[in-house]
């Protein structure tokens, strides 16, 4: 069994073309697992939309220990 990972575009016809140049005139069994790609517009998610989204009073940041003194970088 062999696996191939590729990125492709499915047109308006809904057809996916996969070229296997080393395989000719034979029957094969194919399993397709797909995941849609993020939009190509490159827009990042604005994290500020999530600020204050947890309205549960029991959710809080526990006290943090004091940081030890570090040697200065030179």
PDB file of N, H, CA, C and O in Angstrom:
ATOM      1  N   UNK A   1       0.854  -1.167   0.000  1.00  0.00           N
ATOM      2  CA  UNK A   1       0.000   0.000   0.000  1.00  0.00           C
ATOM      3  C   UNK A   1       0.897   1.226   0.000  1.00  0.00           C
ATOM      4  O   UNK A   1       1.915   1.258   0.691  1.00  0.00           O
ATOM      5  N   UNK A   2       0.526   2.215  -0.759  1.00  0.00           N
ATOM      6  H   UNK A   2      -0.301   2.190  -1.321  1.00  0.00           H
ATOM      7  CA  UNK A   2       1.283   3.451  -0.872  1.00  0.00           C
ATOM      8  C   UNK A   2       0.361   4.610  -0.527  1.00  0.00           C
ATOM      9  O   UNK A   2      -0.858   4.502  -0.666  1.00  0.00           O
ATOM     10  N   UNK A   3       0.937   5.714  -0.079  1.00  0.00           N
ATOM     11  H   UNK A   3       1.926   5.802   0.034  1.00  0.00           H
ATOM     12  CA  UNK A   3       0.117   6.898   0.182  1.00  0.00           C
ATOM     13  C   UNK A   3       0.727   8.099  -0.520  1.00  0.00           C
ATOM     14  O   UNK A   3       1.941   8.184  -0.704  1.00  0.00           O
ATOM     15  N   UNK A   4      -0.135   9.019  -0.904  1.00  0.00           N
ATOM     16  H   UNK A   4      -1.121   8.950  -0.754  1.00  0.00           H
ATOM     17  CA  UNK A   4       0.278  10.235  -1.593  1.00  0.00           C
ATOM     18  C   UNK A   4      -0.453  11.391  -0.924  1.00  0.00           C
ATOM     19  O   UNK A   4      -1.665  11.332  -0.714  1.00  0.00           O
ATOM     20  N   UNK A   5       0.281  12.430  -0.596  1.00  0.00           N
ATOM     21  H   UNK A   5       1.265  12.478  -0.766  1.00  0.00           H
ATOM     22  CA  UNK A   5      -0.335  13.635  -0.054  1.00  0.00           C
ATOM     23  C   UNK A   5      -0.184  14.721  -1.113  1.00  0.00           C
ATOM     24  O   UNK A   5       0.918  14.975  -1.600  1.00  0.00           O
ATOM     25  N   UNK A   6      -1.286  15.352  -1.462  1.00  0.00           N
ATOM     26  H   UNK A   6      -2.180  15.146  -1.066  1.00  0.00           H
ATOM     27  CA  UNK A   6      -1.222  16.387  -2.474  1.00  0.00           C
ATOM     28  C   UNK A   6      -2.254  17.457  -2.190  1.00  0.00           C
ATOM     29  O   UNK A   6      -3.227  17.234  -1.471  1.00  0.00           O
ATOM     30  N   UNK A   7      -2.022  18.626  -2.768  1.00  0.00           N
ATOM     31  H   UNK A   7      -1.231  18.808  -3.352  1.00  0.00           H
ATOM     32  CA  UNK A   7      -3.003  19.702  -2.727  1.00  0.00           C
ATOM     33  C   UNK A   7      -3.528  19.864  -4.135  1.00  0.00           C
ATOM     34  O   UNK A   7      -2.763  19.851  -5.100  1.00  0.00           O
ATOM     35  N   UNK A   8      -4.824  20.015  -4.249  1.00  0.00           N
ATOM     36  H   UNK A   8      -5.446  20.025  -3.466  1.00  0.00           H
ATOM     37  CA  UNK A   8      -5.428  20.112  -5.560  1.00  0.00           C
ATOM     38  C   UNK A   8      -6.620  21.048  -5.498  1.00  0.00           C
ATOM     39  O   UNK A   8      -7.055  21.445  -4.417  1.00  0.00           O
ATOM     40  N   UNK A   9      -7.138  21.395  -6.649  1.00  0.00           N
ATOM     41  H   UNK A   9      -6.784  21.072  -7.527  1.00  0.00           H
ATOM     42  CA  UNK A   9      -8.323  22.247  -6.741  1.00  0.00           C
ATOM     43  C   UNK A   9      -9.431  21.450  -7.408  1.00  0.00           C
ATOM     44  O   UNK A   9      -9.221  20.794  -8.428  1.00  0.00           O
ATOM     45  N   UNK A  10     -10.599  21.521  -6.820  1.00  0.00           N
ATOM     46  H   UNK A  10     -10.770  22.054  -5.991  1.00  0.00           H
ATOM     47  CA  UNK A  10     -11.760  20.868  -7.418  1.00  0.00           C
ATOM     48  C   UNK A  10     -12.586  21.960  -8.072  1.00  0.00           C
ATOM     49  O   UNK A  10     -13.046  22.887  -7.405  1.00  0.00           O
ATOM     50  N   UNK A  11     -12.768  21.849  -9.353  1.00  0.00           N
ATOM     51  H   UNK A  11     -12.395  21.096  -9.894  1.00  0.00           H
ATOM     52  CA  UNK A  11     -13.498  22.861 -10.114  1.00  0.00           C
ATOM     53  C   UNK A  11     -14.990  22.785  -9.911  1.00  0.00           C
ATOM     54  O   UNK A  11     -15.486  22.003  -9.100  1.00  0.00           O
ATOM     55  N   UNK A  12     -15.698  23.607 -10.659  1.00  0.00           N
ATOM     56  H   UNK A  12     -15.295  24.242 -11.318  1.00  0.00           H
ATOM     57  CA  UNK A  12     -17.156  23.664 -10.540  1.00  0.00           C
ATOM     58  C   UNK A  12     -17.828  22.363 -10.975  1.00  0.00           C
ATOM     59  O   UNK A  12     -18.992  22.127 -10.652  1.00  0.00           O
ATOM     60  N   UNK A  13     -17.100  21.522 -11.703  1.00  0.00           N
ATOM     61  H   UNK A  13     -16.154  21.713 -11.965  1.00  0.00           H
ATOM     62  CA  UNK A  13     -17.654  20.232 -12.125  1.00  0.00           C
ATOM     63  C   UNK A  13     -17.601  19.191 -11.012  1.00  0.00           C
ATOM     64  O   UNK A  13     -18.202  18.123 -11.134  1.00  0.00           O
ATOM     65  N   UNK A  14     -16.871  19.498  -9.906  1.00  0.00           N
ATOM     66  H   UNK A  14     -16.383  20.365  -9.807  1.00  0.00           H
ATOM     67  CA  UNK A  14     -16.794  18.578  -8.775  1.00  0.00           C
ATOM     68  C   UNK A  14     -15.843  17.421  -8.983  1.00  0.00           C
ATOM     69  O   UNK A  14     -15.865  16.459  -8.215  1.00  0.00           O
ATOM     70  N   UNK A  15     -15.002  17.494 -10.011  1.00  0.00           N
ATOM     71  H   UNK A  15     -14.984  18.275 -10.635  1.00  0.00           H
ATOM     72  CA  UNK A  15     -14.082  16.401 -10.297  1.00  0.00           C
ATOM     73  C   UNK A  15     -12.701  16.671  -9.710  1.00  0.00           C
ATOM     74  O   UNK A  15     -12.168  17.775  -9.823  1.00  0.00           O
ATOM     75  N   UNK A  16     -12.138  15.655  -9.087  1.00  0.00           N
ATOM     76  H   UNK A  16     -12.571  14.759  -8.996  1.00  0.00           H
ATOM     77  CA  UNK A  16     -10.775  15.697  -8.580  1.00  0.00           C
ATOM     78  C   UNK A  16      -9.918  14.851  -9.504  1.00  0.00           C
ATOM     79  O   UNK A  16     -10.223  13.681  -9.739  1.00  0.00           O
ATOM     80  N   UNK A  17      -8.857  15.428 -10.026  1.00  0.00           N
ATOM     81  H   UNK A  17      -8.610  16.377  -9.835  1.00  0.00           H
ATOM     82  CA  UNK A  17      -7.966  14.680 -10.901  1.00  0.00           C
ATOM     83  C   UNK A  17      -6.684  14.349 -10.141  1.00  0.00           C
ATOM     84  O   UNK A  17      -6.027  15.229  -9.586  1.00  0.00           O
ATOM     85  N   UNK A  18      -6.351  13.080 -10.130  1.00  0.00           N
ATOM     86  H   UNK A  18      -6.885  12.365 -10.581  1.00  0.00           H
ATOM     87  CA  UNK A  18      -5.119  12.614  -9.504  1.00  0.00           C
ATOM     88  C   UNK A  18      -4.346  11.840 -10.557  1.00  0.00           C
ATOM     89  O   UNK A  18      -4.823  10.828 -11.071  1.00  0.00           O
ATOM     90  N   UNK A  19      -3.155  12.320 -10.875  1.00  0.00           N
ATOM     91  H   UNK A  19      -2.768  13.143 -10.457  1.00  0.00           H
ATOM     92  CA  UNK A  19      -2.332  11.665 -11.890  1.00  0.00           C
ATOM     93  C   UNK A  19      -1.339  10.727 -11.206  1.00  0.00           C
ATOM     94  O   UNK A  19      -0.590  11.142 -10.321  1.00  0.00           O
ATOM     95  N   UNK A  20      -1.340   9.480 -11.616  1.00  0.00           N
ATOM     96  H   UNK A  20      -1.948   9.143 -12.335  1.00  0.00           H
ATOM     97  CA  UNK A  20      -0.412   8.478 -11.108  1.00  0.00           C
ATOM     98  C   UNK A  20       0.411   7.967 -12.283  1.00  0.00           C
ATOM     99  O   UNK A  20       0.065   6.944 -12.873  1.00  0.00           O
ATOM    100  N   UNK A  21       1.484   8.652 -12.632  1.00  0.00           N
ATOM    101  H   UNK A  21       1.765   9.484 -12.153  1.00  0.00           H
ATOM    102  CA  UNK A  21       2.217   8.303 -13.850  1.00  0.00           C
ATOM    103  C   UNK A  21       2.870   6.918 -13.824  1.00  0.00           C
ATOM    104  O   UNK A  21       3.076   6.320 -14.881  1.00  0.00           O
ATOM    105  N   UNK A  22       3.198   6.397 -12.636  1.00  0.00           N
ATOM    106  H   UNK A  22       3.030   6.882 -11.778  1.00  0.00           H
ATOM    107  CA  UNK A  22       3.865   5.095 -12.599  1.00  0.00           C
ATOM    108  C   UNK A  22       2.887   3.919 -12.628  1.00  0.00           C
ATOM    109  O   UNK A  22       3.313   2.767 -12.707  1.00  0.00           O
ATOM    110  N   UNK A  23       1.597   4.193 -12.565  1.00  0.00           N
ATOM    111  H   UNK A  23       1.251   5.129 -12.501  1.00  0.00           H
ATOM    112  CA  UNK A  23       0.595   3.115 -12.590  1.00  0.00           C
ATOM    113  C   UNK A  23      -0.208   3.235 -13.878  1.00  0.00           C
ATOM    114  O   UNK A  23      -0.813   4.268 -14.164  1.00  0.00           O
ATOM    115  N   UNK A  24      -0.197   2.151 -14.643  1.00  0.00           N
ATOM    116  H   UNK A  24       0.294   1.311 -14.410  1.00  0.00           H
ATOM    117  CA  UNK A  24      -0.934   2.160 -15.912  1.00  0.00           C
ATOM    118  C   UNK A  24      -1.637   0.816 -16.118  1.00  0.00           C
ATOM    119  O   UNK A  24      -1.117  -0.242 -15.762  1.00  0.00           O
ATOM    120  N   UNK A  25      -2.808   0.889 -16.691  1.00  0.00           N
ATOM    121  H   UNK A  25      -3.230   1.747 -16.981  1.00  0.00           H
ATOM    122  CA  UNK A  25      -3.550  -0.296 -17.115  1.00  0.00           C
ATOM    123  C   UNK A  25      -3.681  -1.350 -16.017  1.00  0.00           C
ATOM    124  O   UNK A  25      -3.370  -2.522 -16.225  1.00  0.00           O
ATOM    125  N   UNK A  26      -4.148  -0.914 -14.844  1.00  0.00           N
ATOM    126  H   UNK A  26      -4.401   0.039 -14.675  1.00  0.00           H
ATOM    127  CA  UNK A  26      -4.355  -1.829 -13.727  1.00  0.00           C
ATOM    128  C   UNK A  26      -5.491  -1.321 -12.846  1.00  0.00           C
ATOM    129  O   UNK A  26      -5.835  -0.139 -12.882  1.00  0.00           O
ATOM    130  N   UNK A  27      -6.058  -2.202 -12.072  1.00  0.00           N
ATOM    131  H   UNK A  27      -5.779  -3.162 -12.043  1.00  0.00           H
ATOM    132  CA  UNK A  27      -7.103  -1.817 -11.124  1.00  0.00           C
ATOM    133  C   UNK A  27      -6.453  -1.474  -9.793  1.00  0.00           C
ATOM    134  O   UNK A  27      -5.506  -2.134  -9.367  1.00  0.00           O
ATOM    135  N   UNK A  28      -6.965  -0.441  -9.142  1.00  0.00           N
ATOM    136  H   UNK A  28      -7.734   0.096  -9.489  1.00  0.00           H
ATOM    137  CA  UNK A  28      -6.464  -0.080  -7.813  1.00  0.00           C
ATOM    138  C   UNK A  28      -7.652   0.225  -6.909  1.00  0.00           C
ATOM    139  O   UNK A  28      -8.758   0.487  -7.383  1.00  0.00           O
ATOM    140  N   UNK A  29      -7.410   0.187  -5.617  1.00  0.00           N
ATOM    141  H   UNK A  29      -6.512  -0.025  -5.233  1.00  0.00           H
ATOM    142  CA  UNK A  29      -8.401   0.570  -4.628  1.00  0.00           C
ATOM    143  C   UNK A  29      -7.938   1.902  -4.047  1.00  0.00           C
ATOM    144  O   UNK A  29      -6.770   2.052  -3.688  1.00  0.00           O
ATOM    145  N   UNK A  30      -8.841   2.858  -3.954  1.00  0.00           N
ATOM    146  H   UNK A  30      -9.790   2.736  -4.246  1.00  0.00           H
ATOM    147  CA  UNK A  30      -8.499   4.203  -3.513  1.00  0.00           C
ATOM    148  C   UNK A  30      -9.337   4.575  -2.298  1.00  0.00           C
ATOM    149  O   UNK A  30     -10.547   4.349  -2.271  1.00  0.00           O
ATOM    150  N   UNK A  31      -8.679   5.148  -1.292  1.00  0.00           N
ATOM    151  H   UNK A  31      -7.696   5.332  -1.314  1.00  0.00           H
ATOM    152  CA  UNK A  31      -9.364   5.699  -0.122  1.00  0.00           C
ATOM    153  C   UNK A  31      -9.055   7.189  -0.109  1.00  0.00           C
ATOM    154  O   UNK A  31      -7.890   7.584  -0.172  1.00  0.00           O
ATOM    155  N   UNK A  32     -10.085   8.014  -0.027  1.00  0.00           N
ATOM    156  H   UNK A  32     -11.030   7.693   0.024  1.00  0.00           H
ATOM    157  CA  UNK A  32      -9.887   9.460  -0.022  1.00  0.00           C
ATOM    158  C   UNK A  32     -10.322  10.014   1.327  1.00  0.00           C
ATOM    159  O   UNK A  32     -11.457   9.816   1.762  1.00  0.00           O
ATOM    160  N   UNK A  33      -9.407  10.703   1.972  1.00  0.00           N
ATOM    161  H   UNK A  33      -8.485  10.864   1.618  1.00  0.00           H
ATOM    162  CA  UNK A  33      -9.695  11.453   3.192  1.00  0.00           C
ATOM    163  C   UNK A  33      -9.390  12.895   2.848  1.00  0.00           C
ATOM    164  O   UNK A  33      -8.267  13.204   2.450  1.00  0.00           O
ATOM    165  N   UNK A  34     -10.360  13.791   2.991  1.00  0.00           N
ATOM    166  H   UNK A  34     -11.273  13.540   3.314  1.00  0.00           H
ATOM    167  CA  UNK A  34     -10.094  15.156   2.563  1.00  0.00           C
ATOM    168  C   UNK A  34     -10.386  16.164   3.668  1.00  0.00           C
ATOM    169  O   UNK A  34     -11.178  15.920   4.578  1.00  0.00           O
ATOM    170  N   UNK A  35      -9.721  17.291   3.552  1.00  0.00           N
ATOM    171  H   UNK A  35      -9.077  17.489   2.813  1.00  0.00           H
ATOM    172  CA  UNK A  35      -9.908  18.406   4.460  1.00  0.00           C
ATOM    173  C   UNK A  35      -9.832  19.674   3.623  1.00  0.00           C
ATOM    174  O   UNK A  35      -8.906  19.847   2.831  1.00  0.00           O
ATOM    175  N   UNK A  36     -10.785  20.542   3.796  1.00  0.00           N
ATOM    176  H   UNK A  36     -11.537  20.402   4.439  1.00  0.00           H
ATOM    177  CA  UNK A  36     -10.760  21.772   3.015  1.00  0.00           C
ATOM    178  C   UNK A  36      -9.633  22.672   3.509  1.00  0.00           C
ATOM    179  O   UNK A  36      -9.322  22.690   4.701  1.00  0.00           O
ATOM    180  N   UNK A  37      -9.033  23.405   2.608  1.00  0.00           N
ATOM    181  H   UNK A  37      -9.285  23.391   1.641  1.00  0.00           H
ATOM    182  CA  UNK A  37      -7.946  24.311   2.946  1.00  0.00           C
ATOM    183  C   UNK A  37      -8.527  25.628   3.427  1.00  0.00           C
ATOM    184  O   UNK A  37      -9.642  25.995   3.057  1.00  0.00           O
ATOM    185  N   UNK A  38      -7.759  26.351   4.267  1.00  0.00           N
ATOM    186  H   UNK A  38      -6.853  26.053   4.568  1.00  0.00           H
ATOM    187  CA  UNK A  38      -8.238  27.670   4.674  1.00  0.00           C
ATOM    188  C   UNK A  38      -8.291  28.603   3.473  1.00  0.00           C
ATOM    189  O   UNK A  38      -7.593  28.375   2.485  1.00  0.00           O
ATOM    190  N   UNK A  39      -9.097  29.634   3.542  1.00  0.00           N
ATOM    191  H   UNK A  39      -9.664  29.819   4.344  1.00  0.00           H
ATOM    192  CA  UNK A  39      -9.188  30.559   2.400  1.00  0.00           C
ATOM    193  C   UNK A  39      -7.831  31.145   2.061  1.00  0.00           C
ATOM    194  O   UNK A  39      -7.001  31.363   2.943  1.00  0.00           O
ATOM    195  N   UNK A  40      -7.610  31.400   0.776  1.00  0.00           N
ATOM    196  H   UNK A  40      -8.285  31.223   0.059  1.00  0.00           H
ATOM    197  CA  UNK A  40      -6.326  31.919   0.322  1.00  0.00           C
ATOM    198  C   UNK A  40      -6.193  33.425   0.540  1.00  0.00           C
ATOM    199  O   UNK A  40      -5.155  34.005   0.220  1.00  0.00           O
ATOM    200  N   UNK A  41      -7.234  34.066   1.081  1.00  0.00           N
ATOM    201  H   UNK A  41      -8.077  33.595   1.341  1.00  0.00           H
ATOM    202  CA  UNK A  41      -7.152  35.510   1.281  1.00  0.00           C
ATOM    203  C   UNK A  41      -6.179  35.878   2.397  1.00  0.00           C
ATOM    204  O   UNK A  41      -5.831  37.049   2.551  1.00  0.00           O
ATOM    205  N   UNK A  42      -5.737  34.892   3.179  1.00  0.00           N
ATOM    206  H   UNK A  42      -6.020  33.941   3.054  1.00  0.00           H
ATOM    207  CA  UNK A  42      -4.721  35.120   4.192  1.00  0.00           C
ATOM    208  C   UNK A  42      -5.201  35.884   5.407  1.00  0.00           C
ATOM    209  O   UNK A  42      -4.382  36.347   6.202  1.00  0.00           O
ATOM    210  N   UNK A  43      -6.494  36.026   5.572  1.00  0.00           N
ATOM    211  H   UNK A  43      -7.158  35.650   4.926  1.00  0.00           H
ATOM    212  CA  UNK A  43      -6.999  36.741   6.736  1.00  0.00           C
ATOM    213  C   UNK A  43      -6.820  35.894   7.984  1.00  0.00           C
ATOM    214  O   UNK A  43      -7.281  34.756   8.057  1.00  0.00           O
ATOM    215  N   UNK A  44      -6.143  36.473   8.956  1.00  0.00           N
ATOM    216  H   UNK A  44      -5.768  37.398   8.896  1.00  0.00           H
ATOM    217  CA  UNK A  44      -5.956  35.788  10.228  1.00  0.00           C
ATOM    218  C   UNK A  44      -7.161  36.082  11.118  1.00  0.00           C
ATOM    219  O   UNK A  44      -7.832  37.102  10.957  1.00  0.00           O
ATOM    220  N   UNK A  45      -7.421  35.196  12.038  1.00  0.00           N
ATOM    221  H   UNK A  45      -6.876  34.367  12.170  1.00  0.00           H
ATOM    222  CA  UNK A  45      -8.507  35.401  12.981  1.00  0.00           C
ATOM    223  C   UNK A  45      -8.081  36.483  13.969  1.00  0.00           C
ATOM    224  O   UNK A  45      -6.989  36.417  14.534  1.00  0.00           O
ATOM    225  N   UNK A  46      -8.936  37.470  14.176  1.00  0.00           N
ATOM    226  H   UNK A  46      -9.823  37.523  13.717  1.00  0.00           H
ATOM    227  CA  UNK A  46      -8.663  38.524  15.137  1.00  0.00           C
ATOM    228  C   UNK A  46      -8.975  37.985  16.526  1.00  0.00           C
ATOM    229  O   UNK A  46     -10.137  37.756  16.864  1.00  0.00           O
ATOM    230  N   UNK A  47      -7.936  37.782  17.328  1.00  0.00           N
ATOM    231  H   UNK A  47      -6.993  37.968  17.053  1.00  0.00           H
ATOM    232  CA  UNK A  47      -8.120  37.171  18.640  1.00  0.00           C
ATOM    233  C   UNK A  47      -8.909  38.055  19.595  1.00  0.00           C
ATOM    234  O   UNK A  47      -9.449  37.558  20.583  1.00  0.00           O
ATOM    235  N   UNK A  48      -8.987  39.342  19.324  1.00  0.00           N
ATOM    236  H   UNK A  48      -8.549  39.746  18.521  1.00  0.00           H
ATOM    237  CA  UNK A  48      -9.721  40.230  20.219  1.00  0.00           C
ATOM    238  C   UNK A  48     -11.212  39.874  20.263  1.00  0.00           C
ATOM    239  O   UNK A  48     -11.909  40.245  21.208  1.00  0.00           O
ATOM    240  N   UNK A  49     -11.694  39.170  19.264  1.00  0.00           N
ATOM    241  H   UNK A  49     -11.128  38.869  18.496  1.00  0.00           H
ATOM    242  CA  UNK A  49     -13.103  38.774  19.286  1.00  0.00           C
ATOM    243  C   UNK A  49     -13.387  37.739  20.370  1.00  0.00           C
ATOM    244  O   UNK A  49     -14.545  37.488  20.704  1.00  0.00           O
ATOM    245  N   UNK A  50     -12.329  37.139  20.919  1.00  0.00           N
ATOM    246  H   UNK A  50     -11.389  37.344  20.648  1.00  0.00           H
ATOM    247  CA  UNK A  50     -12.505  36.122  21.957  1.00  0.00           C
ATOM    248  C   UNK A  50     -12.299  36.672  23.362  1.00  0.00           C
ATOM    249  O   UNK A  50     -12.573  35.965  24.332  1.00  0.00           O
ATOM    250  N   UNK A  51     -11.825  37.912  23.504  1.00  0.00           N
ATOM    251  H   UNK A  51     -11.603  38.486  22.716  1.00  0.00           H
ATOM    252  CA  UNK A  51     -11.601  38.491  24.828  1.00  0.00           C
ATOM    253  C   UNK A  51     -12.917  38.563  25.584  1.00  0.00           C
ATOM    254  O   UNK A  51     -13.916  39.069  25.072  1.00  0.00           O
ATOM    255  N   UNK A  52     -12.905  38.053  26.805  1.00  0.00           N
ATOM    256  H   UNK A  52     -12.094  37.642  27.221  1.00  0.00           H
ATOM    257  CA  UNK A  52     -14.099  38.110  27.631  1.00  0.00           C
ATOM    258  C   UNK A  52     -15.164  37.114  27.252  1.00  0.00           C
ATOM    259  O   UNK A  52     -16.306  37.243  27.692  1.00  0.00           O
ATOM    260  N   UNK A  53     -14.827  36.118  26.444  1.00  0.00           N
ATOM    261  H   UNK A  53     -13.899  36.014  26.086  1.00  0.00           H
ATOM    262  CA  UNK A  53     -15.852  35.182  25.986  1.00  0.00           C
ATOM    263  C   UNK A  53     -16.254  34.179  27.073  1.00  0.00           C
ATOM    264  O   UNK A  53     -17.319  33.569  26.983  1.00  0.00           O
ATOM    265  N   UNK A  54     -15.416  34.003  28.093  1.00  0.00           N
ATOM    266  H   UNK A  54     -14.550  34.499  28.167  1.00  0.00           H
ATOM    267  CA  UNK A  54     -15.767  33.084  29.180  1.00  0.00           C
ATOM    268  C   UNK A  54     -16.427  33.900  30.280  1.00  0.00           C
ATOM    269  O   UNK A  54     -15.778  34.721  30.929  1.00  0.00           O
ATOM    270  N   UNK A  55     -17.690  33.677  30.484  1.00  0.00           N
ATOM    271  H   UNK A  55     -18.217  33.010  29.957  1.00  0.00           H
ATOM    272  CA  UNK A  55     -18.460  34.453  31.451  1.00  0.00           C
ATOM    273  C   UNK A  55     -18.651  33.711  32.773  1.00  0.00           C
ATOM    274  O   UNK A  55     -19.468  34.121  33.597  1.00  0.00           O
ATOM    275  N   UNK A  56     -17.910  32.629  32.982  1.00  0.00           N
ATOM    276  H   UNK A  56     -17.246  32.296  32.312  1.00  0.00           H
ATOM    277  CA  UNK A  56     -18.033  31.823  34.187  1.00  0.00           C
ATOM    278  C   UNK A  56     -17.114  32.392  35.261  1.00  0.00           C
ATOM    279  O   UNK A  56     -15.903  32.460  35.052  1.00  0.00           O
ATOM    280  N   UNK A  57     -17.667  32.810  36.423  1.00  0.00           N
ATOM    281  H   UNK A  57     -18.651  32.754  36.593  1.00  0.00           H
ATOM    282  CA  UNK A  57     -16.871  33.403  37.498  1.00  0.00           C
ATOM    283  C   UNK A  57     -15.897  32.412  38.123  1.00  0.00           C
ATOM    284  O   UNK A  57     -14.924  32.824  38.756  1.00  0.00           O
ATOM    285  N   UNK A  58     -16.141  31.107  37.958  1.00  0.00           N
ATOM    286  H   UNK A  58     -16.931  30.773  37.444  1.00  0.00           H
ATOM    287  CA  UNK A  58     -15.232  30.121  38.545  1.00  0.00           C
ATOM    288  C   UNK A  58     -13.974  29.930  37.700  1.00  0.00           C
ATOM    289  O   UNK A  58     -13.049  29.228  38.109  1.00  0.00           O
ATOM    290  N   UNK A  59     -13.939  30.550  36.532  1.00  0.00           N
ATOM    291  H   UNK A  59     -14.690  31.121  36.199  1.00  0.00           H
ATOM    292  CA  UNK A  59     -12.778  30.456  35.654  1.00  0.00           C
ATOM    293  C   UNK A  59     -11.865  31.642  35.937  1.00  0.00           C
ATOM    294  O   UNK A  59     -12.222  32.787  35.662  1.00  0.00           O
ATOM    295  N   UNK A  60     -10.676  31.361  36.493  1.00  0.00           N
ATOM    296  H   UNK A  60     -10.386  30.430  36.717  1.00  0.00           H
ATOM    297  CA  UNK A  60      -9.743  32.433  36.803  1.00  0.00           C
ATOM    298  C   UNK A  60      -8.321  31.902  36.714  1.00  0.00           C
ATOM    299  O   UNK A  60      -8.091  30.693  36.699  1.00  0.00           O
ATOM    300  N   UNK A  61      -7.384  32.819  36.655  1.00  0.00           N
ATOM    301  H   UNK A  61      -7.571  33.802  36.666  1.00  0.00           H
ATOM    302  CA  UNK A  61      -5.970  32.440  36.617  1.00  0.00           C
ATOM    303  C   UNK A  61      -5.486  32.273  38.040  1.00  0.00           C
ATOM    304  O   UNK A  61      -5.604  33.185  38.858  1.00  0.00           O
ATOM    305  N   UNK A  62      -4.943  31.107  38.332  1.00  0.00           N
ATOM    306  H   UNK A  62      -4.847  30.366  37.668  1.00  0.00           H
ATOM    307  CA  UNK A  62      -4.422  30.834  39.663  1.00  0.00           C
ATOM    308  C   UNK A  62      -3.173  31.671  39.914  1.00  0.00           C
ATOM    309  O   UNK A  62      -2.488  32.054  38.966  1.00  0.00           O
ATOM    310  N   UNK A  63      -2.869  31.961  41.180  1.00  0.00           N
ATOM    311  H   UNK A  63      -3.426  31.650  41.950  1.00  0.00           H
ATOM    312  CA  UNK A  63      -1.667  32.732  41.496  1.00  0.00           C
ATOM    313  C   UNK A  63      -0.416  32.045  40.948  1.00  0.00           C
ATOM    314  O   UNK A  63      -0.288  30.822  40.993  1.00  0.00           O
ATOM    315  N   UNK A  64       0.491  32.854  40.437  1.00  0.00           N
ATOM    316  H   UNK A  64       0.388  33.848  40.400  1.00  0.00           H
ATOM    317  CA  UNK A  64       1.723  32.334  39.848  1.00  0.00           C
ATOM    318  C   UNK A  64       2.882  32.531  40.821  1.00  0.00           C
ATOM    319  O   UNK A  64       2.929  33.543  41.521  1.00  0.00           O
ATOM    320  N   UNK A  65       3.815  31.584  40.878  1.00  0.00           N
ATOM    321  H   UNK A  65       3.777  30.763  40.309  1.00  0.00           H
ATOM    322  CA  UNK A  65       4.980  31.768  41.769  1.00  0.00           C
ATOM    323  C   UNK A  65       5.884  32.875  41.237  1.00  0.00           C
ATOM    324  O   UNK A  65       5.856  33.196  40.049  1.00  0.00           O
ATOM    325  N   UNK A  66       6.676  33.448  42.121  1.00  0.00           N
ATOM    326  H   UNK A  66       6.699  33.187  43.086  1.00  0.00           H
ATOM    327  CA  UNK A  66       7.627  34.479  41.727  1.00  0.00           C
ATOM    328  C   UNK A  66       8.686  33.866  40.815  1.00  0.00           C
ATOM    329  O   UNK A  66       9.135  32.742  41.035  1.00  0.00           O
ATOM    330  N   UNK A  67       9.074  34.615  39.796  1.00  0.00           N
ATOM    331  H   UNK A  67       8.709  35.529  39.617  1.00  0.00           H
ATOM    332  CA  UNK A  67      10.125  34.151  38.890  1.00  0.00           C
ATOM    333  C   UNK A  67      11.480  34.306  39.559  1.00  0.00           C
ATOM    334  O   UNK A  67      11.743  35.309  40.223  1.00  0.00           O
ATOM    335  N   UNK A  68      12.327  33.322  39.384  1.00  0.00           N
ATOM    336  H   UNK A  68      12.114  32.507  38.845  1.00  0.00           H
ATOM    337  CA  UNK A  68      13.674  33.412  39.942  1.00  0.00           C
ATOM    338  C   UNK A  68      14.495  34.415  39.133  1.00  0.00           C
ATOM    339  O   UNK A  68      14.200  34.681  37.968  1.00  0.00           O
ATOM    340  N   UNK A  69      15.521  34.961  39.765  1.00  0.00           N
ATOM    341  H   UNK A  69      15.760  34.744  40.711  1.00  0.00           H
ATOM    342  CA  UNK A  69      16.394  35.924  39.099  1.00  0.00           C
ATOM    343  C   UNK A  69      17.207  35.197  38.035  1.00  0.00           C
ATOM    344  O   UNK A  69      17.788  34.144  38.301  1.00  0.00           O
ATOM    345  N   UNK A  70      17.247  35.756  36.844  1.00  0.00           N
ATOM    346  H   UNK A  70      16.775  36.611  36.629  1.00  0.00           H
ATOM    347  CA  UNK A  70      17.979  35.133  35.746  1.00  0.00           C
ATOM    348  C   UNK A  70      19.273  35.878  35.486  1.00  0.00           C
ATOM    349  O   UNK A  70      19.402  37.066  35.781  1.00  0.00           O
ATOM    350  N   UNK A  71      20.221  35.158  34.932  1.00  0.00           N
ATOM    351  H   UNK A  71      20.117  34.192  34.692  1.00  0.00           H
ATOM    352  CA  UNK A  71      21.461  35.790  34.535  1.00  0.00           C
ATOM    353  C   UNK A  71      21.181  36.664  33.313  1.00  0.00           C
ATOM    354  O   UNK A  71      20.441  36.256  32.418  1.00  0.00           O
ATOM    355  N   UNK A  72      21.761  37.850  33.272  1.00  0.00           N
ATOM    356  H   UNK A  72      22.362  38.181  33.999  1.00  0.00           H
ATOM    357  CA  UNK A  72      21.519  38.723  32.111  1.00  0.00           C
ATOM    358  C   UNK A  72      22.125  38.141  30.837  1.00  0.00           C
ATOM    359  O   UNK A  72      23.150  37.461  30.878  1.00  0.00           O
ATOM    360  N   UNK A  73      21.483  38.413  29.717  1.00  0.00           N
ATOM    361  H   UNK A  73      20.650  38.964  29.683  1.00  0.00           H
ATOM    362  CA  UNK A  73      21.997  37.998  28.427  1.00  0.00           C
ATOM    363  C   UNK A  73      23.105  38.942  27.989  1.00  0.00           C
ATOM    364  O   UNK A  73      22.999  40.150  28.199  1.00  0.00           O
ATOM    365  N   UNK A  74      24.132  38.434  27.403  1.00  0.00           N
ATOM    366  H   UNK A  74      24.218  37.453  27.233  1.00  0.00           H
ATOM    367  CA  UNK A  74      25.236  39.285  26.956  1.00  0.00           C
ATOM    368  C   UNK A  74      25.389  39.242  25.464  1.00  0.00           C
ATOM    369  O   UNK A  74      26.272  39.901  24.914  1.00  0.00           O
TER     370      UNK A  74
END
